[in-house]
Amino acid sequence: MATLPPVASAPHSAALLSGIAAGLATLAEDAEAFGIVLCSDGDVAARYLVQLQQIDRLAQSLREMANVLSAADPEAAVAAIRLGELRQALEQIDAC
């Protein structure tokens, strides 16, 4: 996961975070739907299995980050992330 420099500013509004979360959730749904379409073609699925798995991981990551942004308790939402690499990266960011 790419590391972004820390931002020195006030926290963003709940409305902005909610809007970003909704956008991420929509992107996750779109990526998942795209992957499903591609998987329905046996030749494509056989030829691009690794890439299709990456699309699935992307959708899962987007959905998990959307959940964190929209959570009443972001720390609990991070702890509940099933993707270990993403959870660890967000825990490290939060520890700084």
N, C-alpha and C positions, 0 to 999 in steps of 0.2 A: 504494500500500500504506500503510495507516494506521501511524503511528509510535507505539509504546508507550513510556512513560517507562522508563528503566533501573531494574532491580531490584537493590538492594544486599543480596544474600544469598549464601549458599554455593551451589555448583552442586547441581542436583537429582540424585537417585540414577539410576543406569542403568535400574533397573526402572521408575521413574516415566516417564523419557523414552521407554523402549520401549513402555510402555502408551499414552502420548500418541501416539506414532508409529503404533501399531496402530489407534488410534481415528481418526486422520486418514486412514489408508489405507482404512479401512472407509467413512468419509464420502466419500472420492474414488470408491470403487467404487459407492456408492449414487447419487452425483450423476451418474456416467457412465451407469449403468443407467437412471436417470430420463431423461436426455437421449436415450438410444437409443430408449426407449419413445415419447417425444414426436416424435422424428425419423421414426418409422415411420408416423406420420400425415402424409400429404403436405400437407394443409391447414394443420395446425399448423406443420409445418416451413417452409412458404412464408410464413406469417403472422408467425412468431416466430424467424426465422433468427438475428437478432442476439442474442436472449436465449438461444437454444440454443448459440450460440458462447460466450456468457458462462458457461453451465453447464459446457461442455467445458473452458474455461480454469480455472474453479474446481476442477474435478476434477484437472486437471494440477497446479495450484498445491498442492492438498492433498497429492497424491502426492509431489511434489518436497520439500515440507516434512517429510513423514513420512520420506522417505529421509535427509534431513539429520539428523533427530533420532535415527535408528537407525544411522547410519553410524559405523564405527570411526574414520574420518577426516572429521569434519564439514566442514573447510575444502575438502577435495577434493570432497565431495558438493555443496557450494555451487558450486564451480567447474564442476561437471558439469551444473548446472541449465540446461535448454534455454530456459526462459522468461526472456528477457533482463531484463525489468523486475524480476522476482522475484529473479533472481540478483544484480542490481545493488543492490537494496534490502537483501538479506541481507549482501552484502559491505560495504556502508556501515555497517550495524549492527555487524558484527564488527570494523570498523576503529575504532570508538569506544572 
